């Protein structure tokens, strides 16, 4: 079986199999149910927290939201979670990028300091060498009876 035949099978049979599976399991009915359960739990949690903050009794029965409001609120909650997750990921990415950039700058500064230290050491050696040559010249000049500067 070549690629074209496999591709044809994929586009022909996979969608019909997925339709059968979704029709058999009532997948379309499952999503609102899950959203409703999530939002009812969120509603109970936020109501309990608010009651505790305001100093009201928390052991009272909290009335559930109707199904339509619960599904709408859960959709809003999930969309907000998605937005905050994306924003958080963007912040984390930016912090890591900035930290890598700062590390590169620090490495360049360290390398520049090494170059300057090496140059300083080379200059110190050269000064020491010149001092030795000057002393040798002074000794030669004394040996030949010339005036020392």
C-alpha positions as protocol buffer text, in pm:
chain_id: "A"
residue {
  index: 1
  type: UNK
  ca { x: 0 y: 0 z: 0 }
}
residue {
  index: 2
  type: UNK
  ca { x: 157 y: 330 z: -106 }
}
residue {
  index: 3
  type: UNK
  ca { x: 122 y: 675 z: 48 }
}
residue {
  index: 4
  type: UNK
  ca { x: -165 y: 785 z: -178 }
}
residue {
  index: 5
  type: UNK
  ca { x: -375 y: 481 z: -85 }
}
residue {
  index: 6
  type: UNK
  ca { x: -305 y: 531 z: 285 }
}
residue {
  index: 7
  type: UNK
  ca { x: -397 y: 897 z: 259 }
}
residue {
  index: 8
  type: UNK
  ca { x: -720 y: 810 z: 77 }
}
residue {
  index: 9
  type: UNK
  ca { x: -811 y: 558 z: 346 }
}
residue {
  index: 10
  type: UNK
  ca { x: -736 y: 812 z: 614 }
}
residue {
  index: 11
  type: UNK
  ca { x: -958 y: 1079 z: 462 }
}
residue {
  index: 12
  type: UNK
  ca { x: -1235 y: 833 z: 377 }
}
residue {
  index: 13
  type: UNK
  ca { x: -1271 y: 607 z: 677 }
}
residue {
  index: 14
  type: UNK
  ca { x: -1131 y: 796 z: 977 }
}
residue {
  index: 15
  type: UNK
  ca { x: -1397 y: 1072 z: 980 }
}
residue {
  index: 16
  type: UNK
  ca { x: -1678 y: 817 z: 954 }
}
residue {
  index: 17
  type: UNK
  ca { x: -1529 y: 612 z: 1237 }
}
residue {
  index: 18
  type: UNK
  ca { x: -1497 y: 924 z: 1451 }
}
residue {
  index: 19
  type: UNK
  ca { x: -1860 y: 1015 z: 1378 }
}
residue {
  index: 20
  type: UNK
  ca { x: -1969 y: 666 z: 1485 }
}
residue {
  index: 21
  type: UNK
  ca { x: -1766 y: 687 z: 1806 }
}
residue {
  index: 22
  type: UNK
  ca { x: -1896 y: 1033 z: 1894 }
}
residue {
  index: 23
  type: UNK
  ca { x: -2256 y: 934 z: 1817 }
}
residue {
  index: 24
  type: UNK
  ca { x: -2230 y: 615 z: 2020 }
}
residue {
  index: 25
  type: UNK
  ca { x: -2079 y: 778 z: 2328 }
}
residue {
  index: 26
  type: UNK
  ca { x: -2282 y: 1097 z: 2313 }
}
residue {
  index: 27
  type: UNK
  ca { x: -1960 y: 1293 z: 2325 }
}
residue {
  index: 28
  type: UNK
  ca { x: -2146 y: 1613 z: 2247 }
}
residue {
  index: 29
  type: UNK
  ca { x: -2352 y: 1571 z: 2563 }
}
residue {
  index: 30
  type: UNK
  ca { x: -2048 y: 1490 z: 2774 }
}
residue {
  index: 31
  type: UNK
  ca { x: -1879 y: 1831 z: 2735 }
}
residue {
  index: 32
  type: UNK
  ca { x: -2161 y: 2040 z: 2885 }
}
residue {
  index: 33
  type: UNK
  ca { x: -2193 y: 1790 z: 3169 }
}
residue {
  index: 34
  type: UNK
  ca { x: -1822 y: 1818 z: 3253 }
}
residue {
  index: 35
  type: UNK
  ca { x: -1841 y: 2197 z: 3229 }
}
residue {
  index: 36
  type: UNK
  ca { x: -2144 y: 2198 z: 3456 }
}
residue {
  index: 37
  type: UNK
  ca { x: -1968 y: 1980 z: 3717 }
}
residue {
  index: 38
  type: UNK
  ca { x: -1656 y: 2198 z: 3706 }
}
residue {
  index: 39
  type: UNK
  ca { x: -1853 y: 2518 z: 3748 }
}
residue {
  index: 40
  type: UNK
  ca { x: -2073 y: 2382 z: 4027 }
}
residue {
  index: 41
  type: UNK
  ca { x: -1757 y: 2291 z: 4220 }
}
residue {
  index: 42
  type: UNK
  ca { x: -1609 y: 2634 z: 4146 }
}
residue {
  index: 43
  type: UNK
  ca { x: -1936 y: 2800 z: 4255 }
}
residue {
  index: 44
  type: UNK
  ca { x: -1939 y: 2612 z: 4586 }
}
residue {
  index: 45
  type: UNK
  ca { x: -1574 y: 2698 z: 4650 }
}
residue {
  index: 46
  type: UNK
  ca { x: -1605 y: 3070 z: 4571 }
}
residue {
  index: 47
  type: UNK
  ca { x: -1930 y: 3104 z: 4765 }
}
residue {
  index: 48
  type: UNK
  ca { x: -1776 y: 2935 z: 5071 }
}
residue {
  index: 49
  type: UNK
  ca { x: -1471 y: 3160 z: 5050 }
}
residue {
  index: 50
  type: UNK
  ca { x: -1687 y: 3472 z: 5017 }
}
residue {
  index: 51
  type: UNK
  ca { x: -1904 y: 3367 z: 5312 }
}
residue {
  index: 52
  type: UNK
  ca { x: -1592 y: 3305 z: 5522 }
}
residue {
  index: 53
  type: UNK
  ca { x: -1448 y: 3645 z: 5426 }
}
residue {
  index: 54
  type: UNK
  ca { x: -1771 y: 3826 z: 5519 }
}
residue {
  index: 55
  type: UNK
  ca { x: -1799 y: 3630 z: 5844 }
}
residue {
  index: 56
  type: UNK
  ca { x: -2114 y: 3439 z: 5754 }
}
residue {
  index: 57
  type: UNK
  ca { x: -2179 y: 3075 z: 5837 }
}
residue {
  index: 58
  type: UNK
  ca { x: -2015 y: 2834 z: 5594 }
}
residue {
  index: 59
  type: UNK
  ca { x: -2204 y: 2521 z: 5692 }
}
residue {
  index: 60
  type: UNK
  ca { x: -2519 y: 2623 z: 5501 }
}
residue {
  index: 61
  type: UNK
  ca { x: -2636 y: 2453 z: 5184 }
}
residue {
  index: 62
  type: UNK
  ca { x: -2523 y: 2637 z: 4872 }
}
residue {
  index: 63
  type: UNK
  ca { x: -2779 y: 2631 z: 4595 }
}
residue {
  index: 64
  type: UNK
  ca { x: -2636 y: 2510 z: 4264 }
}
residue {
  index: 65
  type: UNK
  ca { x: -2645 y: 2724 z: 3952 }
}
residue {
  index: 66
  type: UNK
  ca { x: -2884 y: 2631 z: 3677 }
}
residue {
  index: 67
  type: UNK
  ca { x: -2726 y: 2428 z: 3397 }
}
residue {
  index: 68
  type: UNK
  ca { x: -2713 y: 2706 z: 3139 }
}
residue {
  index: 69
  type: UNK
  ca { x: -2541 y: 2953 z: 3375 }
}
residue {
  index: 70
  type: UNK
  ca { x: -2303 y: 2682 z: 3495 }
}
residue {
  index: 71
  type: UNK
  ca { x: -2196 y: 2591 z: 3142 }
}
residue {
  index: 72
  type: UNK
  ca { x: -2150 y: 2960 z: 3052 }
}
residue {
  index: 73
  type: UNK
  ca { x: -1951 y: 3030 z: 3370 }
}
residue {
  index: 74
  type: UNK
  ca { x: -1735 y: 2719 z: 3318 }
}
residue {
  index: 75
  type: UNK
  ca { x: -1662 y: 2829 z: 2962 }
}
residue {
  index: 76
  type: UNK
  ca { x: -1561 y: 3169 z: 3094 }
}
residue {
  index: 77
  type: UNK
  ca { x: -1346 y: 3007 z: 3361 }
}
residue {
  index: 78
  type: UNK
  ca { x: -1172 y: 2780 z: 3112 }
}
residue {
  index: 79
  type: UNK
  ca { x: -1111 y: 3069 z: 2871 }
}
residue {
  index: 80
  type: UNK
  ca { x: -965 y: 3280 z: 3152 }
}
residue {
  index: 81
  type: UNK
  ca { x: -744 y: 2991 z: 3261 }
}
residue {
  index: 82
  type: UNK
  ca { x: -624 y: 2955 z: 2902 }
}
residue {
  index: 83
  type: UNK
  ca { x: -546 y: 3327 z: 2873 }
}
residue {
  index: 84
  type: UNK
  ca { x: -362 y: 3333 z: 3206 }
}
residue {
  index: 85
  type: UNK
  ca { x: -170 y: 3018 z: 3116 }
}
residue {
  index: 86
  type: UNK
  ca { x: -58 y: 3167 z: 2786 }
}
residue {
  index: 87
  type: UNK
  ca { x: 33 y: 3495 z: 2957 }
}
residue {
  index: 88
  type: UNK
  ca { x: 224 y: 3309 z: 3229 }
}
residue {
  index: 89
  type: UNK
  ca { x: 409 y: 3105 z: 2969 }
}
residue {
  index: 90
  type: UNK
  ca { x: 497 y: 3426 z: 2783 }
}
residue {
  index: 91
  type: UNK
  ca { x: 629 y: 3583 z: 3104 }
}
residue {
  index: 92
  type: UNK
  ca { x: 835 y: 3274 z: 3186 }
}
residue {
  index: 93
  type: UNK
  ca { x: 972 y: 3265 z: 2831 }
}
residue {
  index: 94
  type: UNK
  ca { x: 1063 y: 3635 z: 2848 }
}
residue {
  index: 95
  type: UNK
  ca { x: 1233 y: 3598 z: 3187 }
}
residue {
  index: 96
  type: UNK
  ca { x: 1437 y: 3303 z: 3060 }
}
residue {
  index: 97
  type: UNK
  ca { x: 1530 y: 3491 z: 2744 }
}
residue {
  index: 98
  type: UNK
  ca { x: 1631 y: 3796 z: 2947 }
}
residue {
  index: 99
  type: UNK
  ca { x: 1832 y: 3580 z: 3186 }
}
residue {
  index: 100
  type: UNK
  ca { x: 2017 y: 3414 z: 2897 }
}
residue {
  index: 101
  type: UNK
  ca { x: 2088 y: 3756 z: 2748 }
}
residue {
  index: 102
  type: UNK
  ca { x: 2216 y: 3882 z: 3082 }
}
residue {
  index: 103
  type: UNK
  ca { x: 2435 y: 3573 z: 3121 }
}
residue {
  index: 104
  type: UNK
  ca { x: 2586 y: 3637 z: 2776 }
}
residue {
  index: 105
  type: UNK
  ca { x: 2658 y: 4000 z: 2870 }
}
residue {
  index: 106
  type: UNK
  ca { x: 2816 y: 3888 z: 3196 }
}
residue {
  index: 107
  type: UNK
  ca { x: 3034 y: 3636 z: 3010 }
}
residue {
  index: 108
  type: UNK
  ca { x: 3147 y: 3911 z: 2769 }
}
residue {
  index: 109
  type: UNK
  ca { x: 3230 y: 4137 z: 3066 }
}
residue {
  index: 110
  type: UNK
  ca { x: 3426 y: 3855 z: 3228 }
}
residue {
  index: 111
  type: UNK
  ca { x: 3619 y: 3793 z: 2906 }
}
residue {
  index: 112
  type: UNK
  ca { x: 3695 y: 4165 z: 2872 }
}
residue {
  index: 113
  type: UNK
  ca { x: 3822 y: 4171 z: 3231 }
}
residue {
  index: 114
  type: UNK
  ca { x: 4046 y: 3870 z: 3157 }
}
residue {
  index: 115
  type: UNK
  ca { x: 4186 y: 4046 z: 2850 }
}
residue {
  index: 116
  type: UNK
  ca { x: 4249 y: 4363 z: 3053 }
}
residue {
  index: 117
  type: UNK
  ca { x: 4416 y: 4164 z: 3335 }
}
residue {
  index: 118
  type: UNK
  ca { x: 4638 y: 3985 z: 3082 }
}
residue {
  index: 119
  type: UNK
  ca { x: 4728 y: 4316 z: 2920 }
}
residue {
  index: 120
  type: UNK
  ca { x: 4806 y: 4462 z: 3263 }
}
residue {
  index: 121
  type: UNK
  ca { x: 5029 y: 4164 z: 3346 }
}
residue {
  index: 122
  type: UNK
  ca { x: 5206 y: 4195 z: 3009 }
}
residue {
  index: 123
  type: UNK
  ca { x: 5265 y: 4565 z: 3070 }
}
residue {
  index: 124
  type: UNK
  ca { x: 5396 y: 4494 z: 3420 }
}
residue {
  index: 125
  type: UNK
  ca { x: 5641 y: 4237 z: 3277 }
}
residue {
  index: 126
  type: UNK
  ca { x: 5750 y: 4485 z: 3010 }
}
residue {
  index: 127
  type: UNK
  ca { x: 5808 y: 4757 z: 3273 }
}
residue {
  index: 128
  type: UNK
  ca { x: 6010 y: 4512 z: 3482 }
}
residue {
  index: 129
  type: UNK
  ca { x: 6212 y: 4415 z: 3174 }
}
residue {
  index: 130
  type: UNK
  ca { x: 6280 y: 4781 z: 3096 }
}
residue {
  index: 131
  type: UNK
  ca { x: 6389 y: 4842 z: 3457 }
}
residue {
  index: 132
  type: UNK
  ca { x: 6637 y: 4555 z: 3430 }
}
residue {
  index: 133
  type: UNK
  ca { x: 6774 y: 4688 z: 3101 }
}
residue {
  index: 134
  type: UNK
  ca { x: 6807 y: 5034 z: 3255 }
}
residue {
  index: 135
  type: UNK
  ca { x: 7002 y: 4891 z: 3550 }
}
residue {
  index: 136
  type: UNK
  ca { x: 7229 y: 4699 z: 3313 }
}
residue {
  index: 137
  type: UNK
  ca { x: 7289 y: 5016 z: 3111 }
}
residue {
  index: 138
  type: UNK
  ca { x: 7367 y: 5210 z: 3429 }
}
residue {
  index: 139
  type: UNK
  ca { x: 7617 y: 4940 z: 3537 }
}
residue {
  index: 140
  type: UNK
  ca { x: 7781 y: 4943 z: 3193 }
}
residue {
  index: 141
  type: UNK
  ca { x: 7795 y: 5320 z: 3205 }
}
residue {
  index: 142
  type: UNK
  ca { x: 7960 y: 5312 z: 3553 }
}
residue {
  index: 143
  type: UNK
  ca { x: 8204 y: 5049 z: 3431 }
}
residue {
  index: 144
  type: UNK
  ca { x: 8312 y: 5268 z: 3140 }
}
residue {
  index: 145
  type: UNK
  ca { x: 8320 y: 5579 z: 3358 }
}
residue {
  index: 146
  type: UNK
  ca { x: 8028 y: 5760 z: 3196 }
}
residue {
  index: 147
  type: UNK
  ca { x: 7803 y: 5990 z: 3395 }
}
residue {
  index: 148
  type: UNK
  ca { x: 7480 y: 5832 z: 3516 }
}
residue {
  index: 149
  type: UNK
  ca { x: 7162 y: 6022 z: 3455 }
}
